[in-house]
Amino acid sequence: MPLQFSRSWSDSDLEQYRDTVVRFIEQEMILGDQAARERGDVGHAIWRKAGEIGLLCSDIPDEWGGGGGDFRYEAVFYEEMARRSLSGMNASVHSIVAHYLLNHGTPEQKQRYLPRMCTGELVGAIAMTEPGTGSDLQGIRTRADKVADGSYIINGSKTFITNGFLAGMMLVVVKTDPTQGAKGLSILIVETENCAGYRVGRVLDKIGMKAQDTSELFFDDVQVGPEQLLGGREGQGFYQLMADLPYERLIIGVTALAAMEGAYEATLDYVRDRKVFGQPVFQLQNTRFKLAEVATEIQVGRAFIDRCVEDLVAEKLDTATASMAKLWGSEAQGRVIDTCLQLFGGYGYMNEYVIGRMYIDARVQRIYGGTSEIMKEVIARAM
């Protein structure tokens, strides 16, 4: 019987949902992936198609237009894309933005944005990183100055913004009080369509994740009303960002493990078919031993990541453990996919093979969402 990587958190309903996800991916996403990689974005149509069948914001309550499920449904969608190295449609950032609104937004903000995010009418992004800041949120320089009518005037720039080109709604991290350090941070909601002073700069030329629109953004006297302050209170930005970290970091752990599974399966198929010296590559002891190591690492990782998923659903996942999931997952992903690519030989270096795309896409997992070094610091502080 072939080795199976089963999930402790799954059930018959989730597997039926997985069938729907796989059909959508195979019918709507795979064929357009190469064109999206060449273009630098997946376009708006695929977002709306995903929204039409309920694949977006599946863990947002149905009262706000979501699927009414829990994180496990989100995980299914992320897993099936990651297993196929489909990194262009960043539904995870979209969902993270939706959760900021759900967890911290006013009722009016939820009603205005969540239903349109669930249908894919609005693509969400969060504008946090700036040139020179990285993980140092206190170093943010983008300012929002309050004027007489209570509105805010935003000035500054952001970079490495996922979904930045396609985003119709942006959560912008700004300083509303530069004298207060972290306590002076706030999050403002910016609708990008016909927004005076808002400009998308370059869609950045990354070494991997070519289909994902990662952009520079510029805010030159962008004016938003007081009702666009997330949660309605100034100075809550840092708290709002920190509160949702377990959700964000577990997503990276989940996708890392799924990418490993996809790499393992693709490699197993390849080495069973590819022949050298008159026999399949799989018959060589080195190949079988390397794949045995990969399978073991995936199986051990599956137990940990599954427990984290269960803890998140039960609202028990703490920041340190989520950081472990992100740290271990992203580092293991690099090791495993490197091993698998080696077994492809020269073909592994070709973009036409999924393992090559997986290899180059994996590298950023150790950087975004907090670098591996930051994860170690977070874990160490909890000791």
C-alpha positions as CSV (number, residue, x, y, z in Angstrom):
1,M,0.0,0.0,0.0
2,P,1.5,3.4,-1.0
3,L,2.6,5.7,1.8
4,Q,-0.3,8.1,2.9
5,F,0.0,11.4,4.6
6,S,-3.3,11.6,6.3
7,R,-4.5,14.7,8.3
8,S,-5.8,14.2,11.8
9,W,-8.1,17.3,11.4
10,S,-9.9,16.2,8.3
11,D,-13.3,14.6,8.0
12,S,-15.7,13.6,5.2
13,D,-17.1,17.1,4.7
14,L,-13.6,18.5,4.4
15,E,-12.6,15.9,1.9
16,Q,-15.7,16.6,-0.2
17,Y,-14.7,20.3,0.0
18,R,-11.2,19.3,-1.1
19,D,-12.6,17.6,-4.2
20,T,-14.3,20.9,-5.1
21,V,-11.0,22.8,-4.5
22,V,-9.0,20.3,-6.7
23,R,-11.6,20.6,-9.5
24,F,-11.3,24.4,-9.5
25,I,-7.6,24.3,-9.4
26,E,-7.3,21.8,-12.3
27,Q,-10.0,23.4,-14.4
28,E,-9.3,27.1,-13.8
29,M,-5.8,27.7,-12.4
30,I,-3.3,25.3,-13.8
31,L,-3.7,26.1,-17.5
32,G,-3.3,29.8,-16.9
33,D,-0.3,29.6,-14.5
34,Q,2.4,30.0,-17.1
35,A,0.8,33.0,-18.6
36,A,0.4,34.5,-15.1
37,R,4.1,33.9,-14.4
38,E,5.0,35.7,-17.6
39,R,2.6,38.6,-16.9
40,G,3.3,38.9,-13.2
41,D,-0.2,38.6,-11.9
42,V,-3.2,36.2,-12.1
43,G,-5.8,38.9,-13.0
44,H,-9.1,39.7,-11.3
45,A,-11.2,37.1,-13.1
46,I,-9.8,34.1,-11.2
47,W,-10.5,35.8,-7.9
48,R,-14.1,36.3,-8.8
49,K,-14.4,32.7,-10.0
50,A,-13.0,31.5,-6.7
51,G,-15.4,33.7,-4.8
52,E,-18.4,32.5,-6.8
53,I,-18.0,28.9,-5.6
54,G,-17.1,29.9,-2.0
55,L,-13.3,29.3,-1.9
56,L,-12.5,32.8,-0.6
57,C,-12.7,33.6,3.2
58,S,-14.2,30.2,3.9
59,D,-13.6,30.7,7.7
60,I,-15.4,34.1,7.8
61,P,-18.9,33.9,9.4
62,D,-21.7,33.7,6.9
63,E,-23.3,36.8,8.4
64,W,-20.5,38.7,6.7
65,G,-20.7,36.7,3.4
66,G,-18.1,34.1,4.2
67,G,-18.3,30.3,4.2
68,G,-19.0,30.0,7.9
69,G,-16.3,27.3,8.3
70,D,-13.1,27.3,10.3
71,F,-9.4,27.4,9.5
72,R,-9.4,23.8,8.2
73,Y,-11.3,24.9,5.1
74,E,-8.8,27.6,4.4
75,A,-5.9,25.1,4.9
76,V,-7.4,22.8,2.3
77,F,-7.3,25.5,-0.4
78,Y,-3.7,26.6,0.6
79,E,-2.5,23.0,0.6
80,E,-3.8,22.1,-2.8
81,M,-2.3,25.2,-4.4
82,A,1.0,24.6,-2.7
83,R,1.2,21.0,-3.7
84,R,1.1,22.2,-7.3
85,S,3.4,25.2,-6.9
86,L,0.5,27.6,-7.7
87,S,1.7,30.7,-5.9
88,G,0.1,33.5,-8.0
89,M,-3.2,33.8,-6.2
90,N,-2.3,34.7,-2.7
91,A,-5.6,33.8,-1.0
92,S,-3.8,33.6,2.4
93,V,-2.9,37.3,2.5
94,H,-6.5,38.1,1.3
95,S,-7.8,36.0,4.2
96,I,-5.4,37.6,6.7
97,V,-6.8,41.0,5.7
98,A,-10.3,39.7,6.1
99,H,-9.4,38.5,9.6
100,Y,-8.1,41.9,10.6
101,L,-11.4,43.3,9.6
102,L,-13.3,40.5,11.4
103,N,-11.3,40.7,14.6
104,H,-10.7,44.5,14.9
105,G,-13.0,46.3,12.5
106,T,-16.1,48.2,13.4
107,P,-19.5,46.7,12.4
108,E,-19.7,49.3,9.6
109,Q,-16.2,48.3,8.3
110,K,-17.1,44.6,8.3
111,Q,-20.3,45.2,6.4
112,R,-18.6,47.5,3.8
113,Y,-15.7,45.2,3.0
114,L,-16.1,41.6,4.0
115,P,-18.9,40.6,1.7
116,R,-17.0,42.0,-1.3
117,M,-13.8,40.2,-0.2
118,C,-15.7,36.9,0.0
119,T,-17.0,37.2,-3.5
120,G,-13.6,38.3,-4.9
121,E,-14.9,41.6,-6.0
122,L,-12.3,43.2,-3.8
123,V,-8.8,41.7,-3.5
124,G,-7.2,42.5,-0.1
125,A,-3.6,43.4,0.8
126,I,-1.8,44.8,3.8
127,A,0.8,47.5,3.2
128,M,3.2,47.1,6.1
129,T,6.8,46.7,4.9
130,E,8.8,49.8,3.8
131,P,12.2,50.2,2.3
132,G,14.6,49.8,5.2
133,T,12.1,48.5,7.8
134,G,11.6,44.8,7.2
135,S,10.4,43.2,10.5
136,D,11.0,46.4,12.4
137,L,7.5,47.8,12.7
138,Q,8.6,50.7,14.9
139,G,10.8,51.9,12.0
140,I,7.7,52.6,9.8
141,R,7.9,56.1,8.4
142,T,4.6,56.4,6.5
143,R,2.6,59.1,8.3
144,A,-1.1,59.8,8.5
145,D,-1.7,63.4,9.7
146,K,-5.1,64.3,11.1
147,V,-6.7,67.4,9.6
148,A,-9.5,69.6,10.8
149,D,-12.5,67.5,9.6
150,G,-11.1,64.4,11.2
151,S,-9.7,62.9,8.0
152,Y,-6.2,61.5,7.6
153,I,-3.6,62.6,5.0
154,I,-1.3,59.7,4.2
155,N,2.2,60.2,2.9
156,G,4.9,57.5,2.4
157,S,5.8,54.4,0.5
158,K,5.6,50.6,0.9
159,T,7.4,47.7,-0.8
160,F,7.2,44.0,-1.2
161,I,3.4,44.2,-1.0
162,T,1.7,41.0,-1.9
163,N,-1.5,41.5,-4.0
164,G,-0.4,45.1,-4.3
165,F,-1.1,45.4,-8.1
166,L,-4.6,43.8,-8.0
167,A,-5.7,45.0,-4.5
168,G,-9.0,46.9,-4.4
169,M,-8.7,47.4,-0.6
170,M,-5.5,48.0,1.3
171,L,-4.8,48.0,5.0
172,V,-2.1,50.6,5.4
173,V,0.1,50.6,8.5
174,V,0.9,54.2,9.4
175,K,2.2,56.4,12.2
176,T,-0.5,58.6,13.6
177,D,1.7,59.7,16.5
178,P,5.4,59.6,15.7
179,T,6.3,60.4,19.3
180,Q,4.8,57.2,20.7
181,G,6.9,54.4,19.0
182,A,4.8,51.2,18.7
183,K,1.9,52.9,20.4
184,G,1.7,55.5,17.7
185,L,0.9,53.0,14.9
186,S,-2.5,52.7,13.4
187,I,-4.1,50.9,10.4
188,L,-6.1,52.8,7.8
189,I,-8.3,51.3,5.2
190,V,-7.7,52.6,1.7
191,E,-9.9,51.8,-1.3
192,T,-7.6,51.9,-4.3
193,E,-10.0,52.6,-7.2
194,N,-9.9,56.2,-8.3
195,C,-7.9,57.0,-5.1
196,A,-6.2,60.4,-5.6
197,G,-2.5,60.3,-4.6
198,Y,-2.4,56.5,-4.5
199,R,0.0,54.9,-7.0
200,V,1.2,51.4,-7.7
201,G,4.9,51.4,-8.7
202,R,6.8,48.5,-10.1
203,V,5.5,44.9,-10.0
204,L,8.7,43.7,-8.5
205,D,10.9,41.2,-10.5
206,K,11.3,38.4,-7.9
207,I,13.5,35.3,-8.4
208,G,10.5,33.1,-7.6
209,M,6.7,33.3,-7.2
210,K,6.6,34.9,-10.6
211,A,2.8,34.8,-10.9
212,Q,2.2,36.7,-7.7
213,D,1.9,40.5,-7.9
214,T,4.3,41.9,-5.4
215,S,4.5,45.7,-5.7
216,E,5.8,49.0,-4.6
217,L,3.1,51.4,-3.4
218,F,3.2,55.2,-3.1
219,F,0.9,57.5,-1.0
220,D,1.1,61.2,-1.8
221,D,-1.4,63.2,0.2
222,V,-3.9,60.3,0.1
223,Q,-7.0,61.4,2.1
224,V,-9.3,59.0,3.9
225,G,-12.1,59.7,6.3
226,P,-12.1,59.0,10.0
227,E,-14.4,56.0,9.4
228,Q,-11.4,54.3,7.6
229,L,-9.4,53.9,10.8
230,L,-9.5,50.2,11.6
231,G,-11.4,49.7,14.8
232,G,-12.1,53.4,15.2
233,R,-9.3,54.0,17.7
234,E,-5.8,55.4,17.0
235,G,-2.7,53.7,18.4
236,Q,-4.1,50.2,18.1
237,G,-2.1,49.2,15.0
238,F,0.7,47.3,16.7
239,Y,-1.7,45.4,18.9
240,Q,-3.9,44.5,15.9
241,L,-0.9,43.2,14.0
242,M,0.4,41.1,16.9
243,A,-3.0,39.6,17.7
244,D,-3.3,37.8,14.4
245,L,0.3,36.4,14.2
246,P,-0.5,32.8,15.0
247,Y,-3.0,32.7,12.2
248,E,-0.6,34.2,9.7
249,R,2.4,32.1,10.7
250,L,0.5,28.8,10.7
251,I,-0.5,29.4,7.1
252,I,3.2,29.4,6.1
253,G,3.7,26.1,8.1
254,V,0.7,24.5,6.4
255,T,1.8,25.6,2.9
256,A,5.3,24.5,3.5
257,L,4.3,21.0,4.5
258,A,1.9,20.7,1.5
259,A,4.7,21.8,-0.9
260,M,6.9,19.1,0.6
261,E,4.2,16.5,0.0
262,G,3.7,17.7,-3.6
263,A,7.5,17.6,-4.2
264,Y,7.7,14.1,-2.8
265,E,4.9,12.8,-5.0
266,A,6.3,14.4,-8.1
267,T,9.7,13.0,-7.4
268,L,8.4,9.5,-6.7
269,D,6.6,9.5,-10.0
270,Y,9.7,10.8,-11.8
271,V,12.2,8.3,-10.4
272,R,9.9,5.4,-11.1
273,D,9.6,6.4,-14.7
274,R,13.1,7.7,-15.5
275,K,15.7,5.1,-16.3
276,V,19.5,5.1,-16.0
277,F,21.8,2.2,-16.6
278,G,18.9,0.2,-17.8
279,Q,16.8,0.5,-14.6
280,P,14.5,3.0,-13.0
281,V,16.2,5.6,-10.9
282,F,14.1,4.4,-8.0
283,Q,15.9,1.1,-7.9
284,L,19.2,2.8,-6.9
285,Q,19.7,2.6,-3.2
286,N,20.6,6.3,-2.8
287,T,17.3,7.3,-4.4
288,R,15.2,5.1,-2.1
289,F,17.1,6.1,1.0
290,K,16.8,9.8,0.2
291,L,13.0,9.4,-0.4
292,A,12.7,7.4,2.8
293,E,14.3,10.4,4.7
294,V,11.9,12.8,2.9
295,A,8.9,10.7,3.7
296,T,9.9,10.5,7.3
297,E,10.4,14.2,7.7
298,I,7.0,14.9,6.1
299,Q,5.3,12.3,8.3
300,V,6.8,13.8,11.5
301,G,6.0,17.3,10.4
302,R,2.5,16.3,9.6
303,A,1.9,15.4,13.3
304,F,3.1,18.7,14.5
305,I,1.4,20.9,11.9
306,D,-1.9,19.0,12.3
307,R,-1.7,19.6,16.1
308,C,-1.2,23.3,15.4
309,V,-4.2,23.4,13.1
310,E,-6.4,21.7,15.7
311,D,-5.1,24.2,18.4
312,L,-5.9,27.2,16.1
313,V,-9.4,25.9,15.5
314,A,-9.8,25.5,19.3
315,E,-8.3,29.0,19.8
316,K,-5.4,27.6,21.8
317,L,-2.5,28.2,19.4
318,D,0.1,30.6,21.0
319,T,2.5,32.8,19.1
320,A,5.6,30.9,20.0
321,T,4.2,27.5,18.8
322,A,2.9,29.2,15.6
323,S,6.4,30.6,15.1
324,M,7.8,27.1,15.5
325,A,5.5,25.9,12.8
326,K,6.6,28.7,10.5
327,L,10.3,28.2,11.4
328,W,10.3,24.4,11.0
329,G,8.1,24.3,8.0
330,S,9.9,26.8,5.9
331,E,13.4,25.4,6.8
332,A,12.3,21.8,6.2
333,Q,10.6,22.8,2.9
334,G,14.0,24.1,1.6
335,R,15.8,20.9,2.6
336,V,13.2,18.5,1.3
337,I,12.7,20.2,-2.1
338,D,16.5,20.5,-2.6
339,T,16.8,16.8,-2.0
340,C,13.9,16.1,-4.4
341,L,15.3,18.4,-7.2
342,Q,18.7,16.5,-7.0
343,L,16.9,13.3,-7.9
344,F,15.6,14.9,-11.0
345,G,19.1,15.5,-12.2
346,G,19.4,18.2,-14.9
347,Y,15.7,18.2,-15.6
348,G,15.1,19.5,-12.1
349,Y,16.8,22.7,-13.1
350,M,14.2,23.2,-15.9
351,N,11.2,25.5,-15.3
352,E,9.0,23.0,-17.3
353,Y,9.2,20.7,-14.3
354,V,7.2,21.6,-11.2
355,I,10.1,20.7,-8.9
356,G,12.1,23.6,-10.3
357,R,9.3,26.0,-9.7
358,M,8.9,24.6,-6.2
359,Y,12.5,25.0,-5.4
360,I,12.7,28.7,-6.3
361,D,9.3,29.5,-4.8
362,A,10.3,27.9,-1.5
363,R,13.2,30.3,-0.8
364,V,11.0,33.2,0.3
365,Q,9.2,31.1,2.9
366,R,12.1,31.6,5.3
367,I,11.9,35.4,4.8
368,Y,8.3,36.7,4.6
369,G,5.9,36.5,7.6
370,G,9.0,37.1,9.8
371,T,12.4,35.7,8.9
372,S,13.7,32.4,10.5
373,E,15.9,34.5,12.7
374,I,13.0,36.5,14.0
375,M,11.1,33.3,14.6
376,K,14.0,32.0,16.7
377,E,13.9,35.3,18.7
378,V,10.2,35.0,19.3
379,I,10.5,31.4,20.5
380,A,13.5,32.2,22.7
381,R,11.6,35.0,24.4
382,A,8.9,32.5,25.4
383,M,11.4,30.2,27.2
